[in-house]
């Protein structure tokens, strides 16, 4: 990513309220970026969903590994996701 992409992405995330930008008092060329409270909440939710998806994915592959018709059915559902 170049500087323009980073700046526009940060601006969009700031407009959504997901991050905060603040210019350095020592050097105005430097912009400090941090997650807002809303951004931290969203990140936490993403982490929770990723964890759950990981568990479900692992269970599906265990079932598929058993070679049962239920496993084949579970795999067909997983493939559509």
MOVENJO-V855581 format. One record per run of one state. SS is the DSSP state (hx for helix, st for strand, lp for the rest). FROM is the first residue (numbers start at 1). TO is the last residue. If there is no record, write none. Layout:
ss: (SS:SS)
from: (FROM:FROM)
to: (TO:TO)
This chain:
ss: (lp:hx:lp:st:lp:st:lp:hx:lp:hx:lp)
from: (1:3:16:19:24:31:36:37:67:69:81)
to: (2:15:18:23:30:35:36:66:68:80:81)
